Amino acid sequence: MWWDCLRGFDEDIDIKVYDWMFEALSEILKIDTFDCQMSALHGLGHIEHPEKKNLIETFLRQHPEFEEKEYALAAIKGEVQ
């Protein structure tokens, strides 16, 4: 996934890049298609951001019919693959 290339894997984290990634993924999560929502959750699952948990929990409250709740909860914990 190309988000991994942007986030890097070293100890030197560029907070601005994480903020931009979070903003982009937040917008993708709003797109009303399952594939976009799953892609956004996957990307969110690979980054750390202070608003990630709130964003995903709000998404789940607004979409009670969403079938992949466990995946969304795993994204909060950073446990997606």
All heavy atoms as an XYZ file, in Angstrom:
678
protein
N       0.837     -1.178      0.000
C       0.000      0.000      0.000
C       0.878      1.236      0.000
O       1.831      1.321      0.752
C      -0.897     -0.033      1.239
C      -1.985      0.973      1.192
S      -3.142      0.682      2.514
C      -2.870      2.167      3.404
N       0.545      2.201     -0.814
C       1.430      3.353     -0.964
C       1.434      4.260      0.248
O       2.360      5.047      0.430
C       1.144      4.101     -2.258
C      -0.184      4.779     -2.366
C      -1.356      4.211     -2.745
C      -0.464      6.154     -2.115
N      -2.346      5.160     -2.729
C      -1.822      6.359     -2.356
C       0.315      7.239     -1.714
C      -2.427      7.596     -2.200
C      -0.298      8.478     -1.565
C      -1.657      8.632     -1.810
N       0.456      4.172      1.141
C       0.518      4.972      2.377
C       1.741      4.583      3.193
O       2.338      5.421      3.873
C      -0.745      4.776      3.214
C      -1.973      5.322      2.584
C      -3.005      4.595      2.039
C      -2.310      6.701      2.396
N      -3.957      5.453      1.538
C      -3.560      6.742      1.757
C      -1.680      7.898      2.713
C      -4.191      7.934      1.422
C      -2.314      9.084      2.383
C      -3.547      9.100      1.752
N       2.106      3.322      3.143
C       3.283      2.864      3.883
C       4.544      3.574      3.411
O       5.432      3.864      4.207
C       3.459      1.351      3.736
C       2.378      0.577      4.475
O       1.777      1.146      5.408
O       2.137     -0.573      4.112
N       4.630      3.854      2.135
C       5.796      4.561      1.603
C       5.862      5.995      2.140
O       6.948      6.538      2.368
C       5.754      4.599      0.081
S       5.843      2.970     -0.677
N       4.716      6.610      2.342
C       4.688      7.976      2.850
C       4.997      8.054      4.342
O       5.640      8.985      4.802
C       3.320      8.615      2.590
C       2.967      8.875      1.142
C       1.537      9.387      1.048
C       3.938      9.868      0.519
N       4.523      7.075      5.101
C       4.678      7.169      6.551
C       6.089      6.848      7.009
O       6.528      7.313      8.029
C       3.670      6.288      7.277
C       3.973      4.820      7.224
C       2.916      4.026      7.965
N       3.103      2.624      7.749
C       3.599      1.806      8.653
N       3.943      2.233      9.825
N       3.729      0.524      8.377
N       6.802      6.049      6.277
C       8.155      5.679      6.678
C       8.143      4.680      7.814
O       7.123      4.405      8.428
N       9.304      4.138      8.106
C       9.407      3.117      9.142
C      10.488      3.424     10.163
O      10.766      2.617     11.034
C       9.706      1.747      8.505
C       8.555      1.238      7.687
C       8.511      1.440      6.323
C       7.512      0.572      8.295
C       7.447      0.982      5.563
C       6.437      0.107      7.550
C       6.409      0.306      6.178
N      11.086      4.594     10.079
C      12.155      4.918     11.015
C      11.593      5.681     12.212
O      10.407      5.947     12.317
C      13.270      5.710     10.331
C      12.753      6.970      9.647
O      11.578      7.297      9.808
O      13.548      7.623      8.960
N      12.455      6.011     13.130
C      12.059      6.706     14.355
C      11.755      8.180     14.121
O      11.088      8.818     14.932
C      13.175      6.572     15.401
C      13.481      5.143     15.798
C      12.340      4.509     16.566
O      11.694      5.212     17.367
O      12.087      3.307     16.352
N      12.237      8.749     13.036
C      12.075     10.164     12.745
C      10.760     10.385     11.987
O      10.705     10.312     10.773
C      13.266     10.666     11.922
C      13.226     12.166     11.732
O      12.613     12.857     12.570
O      13.808     12.654     10.749
N       9.683     10.665     12.741
C       8.353     10.804     12.167
C       8.088     12.266     11.836
O       8.292     13.147     12.658
C       7.290     10.287     13.163
C       7.460      8.799     13.404
C       5.897     10.578     12.647
C       6.588      8.262     14.514
N       7.624     12.514     10.617
C       7.231     13.858     10.218
C       5.740     14.008     10.521
O       4.891     13.471      9.802
C       7.515     14.075      8.736
C       7.260     15.505      8.292
O       6.563     16.245      9.018
O       7.753     15.876      7.217
N       5.418     14.723     11.573
C       4.037     14.869     12.033
C       3.152     15.482     10.955
O       1.978     15.105     10.819
C       3.989     15.715     13.326
C       4.782     15.033     14.449
C       2.551     15.970     13.765
C       4.297     13.654     14.810
N       3.679     16.398     10.166
C       2.880     17.015      9.104
C       2.404     15.971      8.099
O       1.265     16.026      7.643
C       3.672     18.115      8.393
C       3.911     19.347      9.246
C       4.617     20.416      8.447
C       6.041     19.960      8.229
N       6.925     20.946      7.613
N       3.265     15.035      7.766
C       2.884     13.993      6.807
C       1.757     13.149      7.398
O       0.775     12.834      6.719
C       4.098     13.118      6.418
C       3.659     11.923      5.590
C       5.128     13.943      5.662
N       1.862     12.792      8.664
C       0.808     12.013      9.313
C      -0.501     12.798      9.338
O      -1.576     12.228      9.133
C       1.219     11.621     10.727
C       2.000     10.340     10.778
C       3.212     10.200     10.117
C       1.529      9.248     11.484
C       3.930      9.028     10.163
C       2.236      8.061     11.546
C       3.434      7.958     10.873
O       4.129      6.782     10.926
N      -0.438     14.097      9.591
C      -1.651     14.919      9.581
C      -2.280     14.928      8.196
O      -3.511     14.805      8.061
C      -1.338     16.351     10.023
C      -1.126     16.482     11.513
O      -1.547     15.571     12.268
O      -0.532     17.485     11.936
N      -1.476     15.076      7.158
C      -1.994     15.083      5.783
C      -2.585     13.728      5.415
O      -3.635     13.656      4.767
C      -0.912     15.482      4.794
C      -0.427     16.883      4.971
C      -1.137     17.969      5.394
C       0.895     17.358      4.730
N      -0.328     19.086      5.434
C       0.925     18.746      5.036
C       2.075     16.760      4.297
C       2.061     19.525      4.899
C       3.211     17.538      4.164
C       3.203     18.900      4.461
N      -1.920     12.673      5.812
C      -2.444     11.337      5.549
C      -3.780     11.149      6.255
O      -4.737     10.631      5.669
C      -1.437     10.278      5.993
C      -0.200     10.211      5.125
S       1.105      9.167      5.803
C       0.310      7.579      5.834
N      -3.844     11.570      7.513
C      -5.079     11.444      8.281
C      -6.210     12.218      7.608
O      -7.331     11.710      7.482
C      -4.863     11.941      9.717
C      -6.101     11.882     10.547
C      -6.517     10.690     11.108
C      -6.869     13.015     10.757
C      -7.680     10.629     11.861
C      -8.029     12.975     11.506
C      -8.438     11.772     12.069
N      -5.929     13.435      7.168
C      -6.953     14.248      6.505
C      -7.441     13.578      5.220
O      -8.652     13.532      4.958
C      -6.426     15.653      6.206
C      -6.233     16.496      7.440
C      -7.503     16.689      8.258
O      -8.583     16.876      7.661
O      -7.417     16.629      9.492
N      -6.525     13.071      4.421
C      -6.914     12.405      3.170
C      -7.746     11.155      3.458
O      -8.794     10.931      2.839
C      -5.676     12.046      2.357
N      -7.298     10.345      4.401
C      -8.026      9.122      4.741
C      -9.385      9.433      5.358
O     -10.355      8.702      5.139
C      -7.181      8.241      5.667
C      -5.954      7.631      4.999
C      -4.990      7.077      6.035
C      -6.361      6.559      4.001
N      -9.474     10.518      6.106
C     -10.758     10.943      6.675
C     -11.755     11.257      5.569
O     -12.935     10.906      5.661
C     -10.581     12.187      7.551
O      -9.762     11.907      8.653
N     -11.291     11.910      4.519
C     -12.167     12.236      3.388
C     -12.559     10.979      2.613
O     -13.703     10.847      2.181
C     -11.494     13.259      2.468
C     -11.343     14.621      3.091
C     -12.663     15.253      3.492
O     -13.623     15.221      2.685
O     -12.742     15.784      4.617
N     -11.629     10.072      2.439
C     -11.924      8.818      1.735
C     -12.953      8.004      2.518
O     -13.845      7.383      1.934
C     -10.635      8.011      1.476
C      -9.727      8.783      0.517
C     -10.956      6.614      0.932
C      -8.315      8.230      0.420
N     -12.859      8.028      3.845
C     -13.809      7.293      4.683
C     -15.240      7.815      4.502
O     -16.197      7.068      4.677
C     -13.382      7.407      6.156
C     -14.113      6.541      7.171
C     -13.969      5.056      6.829
C     -13.591      6.819      8.570
N     -15.398      9.052      4.100
C     -16.724      9.648      3.882
C     -17.366      9.205      2.569
O     -18.574      9.373      2.385
C     -16.624     11.173      3.875
C     -16.255     11.767      5.200
C     -16.093     13.267      5.067
C     -15.555     13.892      6.334
N     -15.302     15.343      6.142
N     -16.593      8.652      1.659
C     -17.138      8.210      0.370
C     -18.039      7.004      0.616
O     -17.649      6.050      1.287
C     -16.007      7.881     -0.626
C     -15.161      9.137     -0.891
C     -16.590      7.323     -1.932
C     -13.910      8.870     -1.702
N     -19.217      7.048      0.070
C     -20.240      6.049      0.379
C     -20.113      4.788     -0.467
O     -21.051      4.399     -1.163
C     -21.623      6.672      0.227
C     -22.708      5.804      0.843
O     -22.402      5.004      1.737
O     -23.872      5.924      0.405
N     -18.931      4.197     -0.451
C     -18.748      2.880     -1.060
C     -17.934      2.025     -0.099
O     -17.037      2.519      0.589
C     -18.009      2.935     -2.420
O     -16.667      3.366     -2.213
C     -18.715      3.862     -3.400
N     -18.267      0.766     -0.063
C     -17.603     -0.163      0.850
C     -16.100     -0.208      0.604
O     -15.304     -0.174      1.543
C     -18.221     -1.558      0.707
C     -17.597     -2.582      1.596
C     -17.879     -2.614      2.948
C     -16.730     -3.529      1.066
C     -17.301     -3.568      3.776
C     -16.147     -4.482      1.882
C     -16.429     -4.506      3.244
N     -15.693     -0.278     -0.670
C     -14.266     -0.373     -0.993
C     -13.486      0.843     -0.501
O     -12.382      0.702      0.035
C     -14.060     -0.569     -2.494
C     -14.505     -1.943     -2.968
O     -14.576     -2.881     -2.142
O     -14.797     -2.079     -4.163
N     -14.050      2.029     -0.680
C     -13.368      3.243     -0.208
C     -13.278      3.252      1.309
O     -12.240      3.601      1.879
C     -14.089      4.490     -0.700
S     -13.876      4.781     -2.464
N     -14.347      2.865      1.960
C     -14.353      2.839      3.420
C     -13.338      1.833      3.957
O     -12.587      2.134      4.889
C     -15.755      2.542      3.937
C     -16.720      3.667      3.634
C     -18.171      3.271      3.763
O     -18.528      2.094      3.804
N     -19.034      4.281      3.823
N     -13.287      0.663      3.353
C     -12.310     -0.340      3.799
C     -10.874      0.123      3.529
O      -9.985     -0.094      4.357
C     -12.574     -1.682      3.111
C     -13.791     -2.406      3.651
S     -13.666     -2.843      5.399
C     -12.424     -4.142      5.326
N     -10.664      0.757      2.397
C      -9.328      1.272      2.076
C      -8.905      2.335      3.076
O      -7.758      2.347      3.541
C      -9.304      1.859      0.663
O      -9.526      0.849     -0.275
N      -9.831      3.229      3.423
C      -9.525      4.267      4.400
C      -9.218      3.652      5.763
O      -8.256      4.049      6.441
C     -10.679      5.252      4.514
N     -10.003      2.686      6.175
C      -9.757      2.028      7.460
C      -8.402      1.323      7.461
O      -7.672      1.361      8.453
C     -10.878      1.037      7.785
C     -12.220      1.677      8.123
C     -13.316      0.616      8.158
C     -12.136      2.433      9.448
N      -8.070      0.703      6.352
C      -6.771      0.040      6.250
C      -5.641      1.056      6.416
O      -4.706      0.844      7.202
C      -6.648     -0.689      4.919
C      -5.371     -1.441      4.796
N      -5.225     -2.710      5.300
C      -4.174     -1.099      4.258
C      -3.981     -3.113      5.067
N      -3.322     -2.156      4.438
N      -5.727      2.158      5.695
C      -4.704      3.196      5.819
C      -4.632      3.762      7.220
O      -3.547      3.956      7.776
N      -5.790      4.017      7.820
C      -5.814      4.536      9.190
C      -5.192      3.535     10.163
O      -4.562      3.920     11.147
C      -7.246      4.864      9.606
C      -7.847      6.095      8.933
C      -9.364      6.113      9.111
C      -7.214      7.372      9.477
N      -5.382      2.262      9.877
C      -4.812      1.228     10.741
C      -3.304      1.193     10.737
O      -2.682      0.620     11.627
N      -2.692      1.843      9.746
C      -1.239      1.844      9.632
C      -0.583      3.129     10.127
O       0.641      3.255     10.044
C      -0.824      1.610      8.174
C      -0.954      0.182      7.757
N      -0.071     -0.804      8.133
C      -1.895     -0.433      6.999
C      -0.450     -1.949      7.630
N      -1.556     -1.761      6.934
N      -1.386      4.067     10.587
C      -0.792      5.311     11.095
C      -1.242      5.561     12.525
O      -2.266      5.042     12.968
C      -1.148      6.541     10.218
C      -2.644      6.846     10.257
C      -0.652      6.357      8.796
C      -3.027      8.175      9.623
N      -0.459      6.353     13.224
C      -0.827      6.823     14.551
C      -1.254      8.276     14.421
O      -0.558      9.071     13.787
C       0.357      6.714     15.514
C       0.768      5.293     15.812
C      -0.323      4.492     16.506
O      -1.078      5.069     17.330
O      -0.456      3.305     16.201
N      -2.408      8.594     14.972
C      -2.879      9.976     14.966
C      -3.817     10.143     16.160
O      -4.629      9.252     16.439
C      -3.611     10.291     13.662
C      -3.837     11.744     13.465
N      -4.899     12.407     14.040
C      -3.131     12.676     12.780
C      -4.839     13.675     13.716
N      -3.768     13.868     12.941
N      -3.731     11.271     16.856
C      -4.545     11.446     18.060
C      -6.059     11.455     17.806
O      -6.829     11.173     18.729
C      -4.080     12.794     18.627
C      -3.361     13.474     17.524
C      -2.835     12.406     16.612
N      -6.498     11.716     16.586
C      -7.925     11.762     16.276
C      -8.456     10.481     15.629
O      -9.645     10.383     15.317
C      -8.217     12.958     15.364
C      -7.954     14.294     16.019
C      -8.850     14.528     17.227
O     -10.054     14.200     17.153
O      -8.335     15.017     18.250
N      -7.574      9.510     15.421
C      -7.974      8.292     14.705
C      -9.098      7.543     15.412
O     -10.101      7.187     14.782
C      -6.758      7.384     14.516
C      -7.100      6.048     13.856
C      -5.883      5.255     13.512
C      -5.303      4.526     14.679
N      -4.274      3.541     14.271
N      -8.969      7.316     16.684
C      -9.987      6.564     17.424
C     -11.340      7.259     17.333
O     -12.357      6.615     17.046
C      -9.557      6.405     18.884
C     -10.510      5.585     19.722
C      -9.949      5.410     21.137
C     -10.757      4.420     21.932
N     -11.852      5.008     22.663
N     -11.375      8.552     17.555
C     -12.622      9.299     17.489
C     -13.231      9.243     16.088
O     -14.448      9.061     15.941
C     -12.377     10.749     17.908
C     -13.647     11.551     17.924
O     -14.627     11.169     18.553
N     -13.641     12.671     17.221
N     -12.414      9.391     15.057
C     -12.899      9.339     13.680
C     -13.573      8.000     13.384
O     -14.689      7.955     12.863
C     -11.746      9.562     12.687
C     -12.097      9.384     11.215
C     -13.017     10.493     10.734
C     -10.837      9.308     10.381
N     -12.909      6.910     13.729
C     -13.447      5.580     13.417
C     -14.682      5.281     14.261
O     -15.674      4.737     13.753
C     -12.354      4.502     13.571
C     -11.254      4.737     12.529
C     -12.946      3.102     13.426
C     -10.029      3.862     12.692
N     -14.668      5.642     15.529
C     -15.852      5.418     16.370
C     -17.046      6.236     15.864
O     -18.170      5.744     15.856
C     -15.539      5.747     17.821
C     -14.637      4.716     18.463
C     -14.223      5.066     19.871
O     -14.397      6.239     20.301
O     -13.707      4.169     20.562
N     -16.812      7.457     15.425
C     -17.880      8.281     14.861
C     -18.413      7.646     13.582
O     -19.628      7.571     13.366
C     -17.377      9.713     14.587
O     -16.969     10.297     15.819
C     -18.445     10.566     13.927
N     -17.506      7.173     12.736
C     -17.910      6.491     11.502
C     -18.815      5.303     11.827
O     -19.864      5.117     11.200
C     -16.671      6.026     10.722
C     -17.000      5.098      9.595
C     -17.499      5.586      8.398
C     -16.821      3.733      9.736
C     -17.820      4.728      7.359
C     -17.130      2.864      8.702
C     -17.635      3.362      7.512
N     -18.439      4.493     12.813
C     -19.237      3.316     13.164
C     -20.614      3.709     13.714
O     -21.609      3.051     13.409
C     -18.486      2.443     14.167
C     -17.275      1.710     13.597
C     -16.511      0.998     14.704
C     -17.691      0.723     12.510
N     -20.676      4.767     14.488
C     -21.975      5.241     14.996
C     -22.867      5.733     13.850
O     -24.075      5.507     13.867
C     -21.793      6.363     16.022
C     -21.433      5.886     17.402
C     -21.564      6.986     18.437
N     -20.766      8.161     18.140
C     -19.483      8.317     18.423
N     -18.820      7.335     19.019
N     -18.838      9.435     18.111
N     -22.269      6.394     12.876
C     -23.029      6.936     11.747
C     -23.399      5.864     10.715
O     -24.259      6.098      9.869
C     -22.239      8.052     11.064
C     -22.074      9.272     11.929
C     -21.152     10.314     11.307
O     -20.400     10.043     10.373
N     -21.204     11.524     11.854
N     -22.720      4.722     10.783
C     -22.969      3.634      9.826
C     -23.199      2.322     10.586
O     -22.377      1.396     10.508
C     -21.778      3.482      8.866
C     -21.537      4.701      8.039
N     -20.772      5.751      8.470
C     -21.998      5.041      6.817
C     -20.756      6.686      7.539
N     -21.501      6.280      6.527
N     -24.308      2.225     11.324
C     -24.541      1.011     12.126
C     -24.671     -0.261     11.284
O     -24.481     -1.363     11.800
C     -25.846      1.325     12.867
C     -26.495      2.410     12.084
C     -25.391      3.182     11.428
N     -24.926     -0.106      9.992
C     -25.070     -1.261      9.102
C     -23.719     -1.750      8.555
O     -23.670     -2.783      7.884
C     -25.992     -0.906      7.932
C     -25.369     -0.012      6.870
C     -25.115      1.451      7.267
O     -25.585      1.921      8.307
O     -24.402      2.135      6.516
N     -22.645     -1.034      8.847
C     -21.325     -1.398      8.315
C     -20.959     -2.810      8.773
O     -20.988     -3.121      9.970
C     -20.271     -0.389      8.787
C     -18.934     -0.564      8.146
C     -18.741     -0.283      6.807
C     -17.853     -1.016      8.890
C     -17.497     -0.448      6.208
C     -16.606     -1.175      8.307
C     -16.431     -0.901      6.970
N     -20.625     -3.658      7.818
C     -20.441     -5.086      8.090
C     -19.081     -5.461      8.670
O     -18.926     -6.550      9.213
C     -20.678     -5.883      6.803
C     -22.092     -5.756      6.284
C     -22.284     -6.481      4.969
O     -21.334     -7.122      4.480
O     -23.403     -6.389      4.430
N     -18.107     -4.595      8.553
C     -16.751     -4.930      8.993
C     -16.358     -4.168     10.270
O     -15.299     -3.564     10.344
C     -15.755     -4.646      7.875
C     -15.916     -5.550      6.679
C     -15.525     -6.995      6.971
O     -14.718     -7.235      7.895
O     -16.024     -7.882      6.268
N     -17.223     -4.229     11.266
C     -16.966     -3.523     12.528
C     -15.671     -3.991     13.188
O     -14.916     -3.186     13.726
C     -18.135     -3.695     13.480
C     -19.366     -2.910     13.071
C     -20.496     -3.136     14.059
C     -21.728     -2.361     13.692
N     -22.350     -2.717     12.447
N     -15.426     -5.289     13.156
C     -14.212     -5.830     13.785
C     -12.952     -5.282     13.103
O     -11.957     -4.998     13.762
C     -14.219     -7.360     13.759
C     -15.299     -7.969     14.633
C     -15.187     -7.557     16.093
O     -14.057     -7.541     16.636
O     -16.223     -7.244     16.700
N     -13.013     -5.137     11.799
C     -11.874     -4.576     11.068
C     -11.659     -3.127     11.463
O     -10.523     -2.684     11.663
C     -12.086     -4.698      9.554
C     -10.835     -4.403      8.764
C      -9.884     -5.392      8.550
C     -10.594     -3.136      8.255
C      -8.722     -5.136      7.834
C      -9.440     -2.863      7.537
C      -8.511     -3.865      7.330
O      -7.360     -3.595      6.639
N     -12.755     -2.382     11.587
C     -12.654     -0.976     11.993
C     -12.044     -0.869     13.387
O     -11.194     -0.008     13.636
C     -14.036     -0.324     11.962
N     -12.448     -1.739     14.290
C     -11.889     -1.732     15.653
C     -10.413     -2.137     15.629
O      -9.610     -1.587     16.399
C     -12.695     -2.648     16.564
C     -14.159     -2.229     16.778
C     -14.914     -3.285     17.570
C     -14.233     -0.869     17.455
N     -10.061     -3.046     14.755
C      -8.644     -3.413     14.611
C      -7.838     -2.240     14.074
O      -6.675     -2.037     14.468
C      -8.515     -4.624     13.680
N      -8.424     -1.432     13.202
C      -7.737     -0.256     12.670
C      -7.422      0.739     13.782
O      -6.353      1.355     13.790
C      -8.586      0.412     11.580
N      -8.332      0.890     14.727
C      -8.078      1.773     15.866
C      -6.830      1.327     16.610
O      -5.986      2.138     16.995
C      -9.283      1.804     16.824
C     -10.475      2.505     16.167
C      -8.918      2.499     18.144
C     -11.774      2.414     16.960
N      -6.696      0.028     16.774
C      -5.554     -0.533     17.519
C      -4.287     -0.654     16.665
O      -3.235     -1.013     17.182
C      -5.913     -1.918     18.043
C      -7.070     -1.911     19.012
C      -7.416     -3.325     19.395
C      -8.669     -3.382     20.243
N      -9.071     -4.777     20.504
N      -4.395     -0.378     15.367
C      -3.244     -0.536     14.487
C      -2.938     -1.981     14.176
O      -1.800     -2.351     13.924
N      -3.977     -2.821     14.187
C      -3.799     -4.257     13.999
C      -4.368     -4.735     12.670
O      -4.960     -5.811     12.581
C      -4.457     -5.016     15.153
C      -3.828     -4.697     16.491
C      -4.538     -5.344     17.657
O      -5.633     -5.932     17.476
O      -4.008     -5.237     18.768
N      -4.209     -3.941     11.626
C      -4.660     -4.359     10.305
C      -3.462     -4.830      9.487
O      -2.341     -4.428      9.733
C      -5.384     -3.206      9.553
C      -6.635     -2.797     10.304
C      -4.483     -2.028      9.345
N      -3.753     -5.705      8.520
C      -2.665     -6.208      7.672
C      -3.038     -6.095      6.228
O      -4.082     -5.972      5.808
C      -2.361     -7.658      8.019
C      -1.846     -7.744      9.418
C      -1.278     -9.120      9.711
O      -0.957     -9.890      8.807
N      -1.154     -9.446     10.958
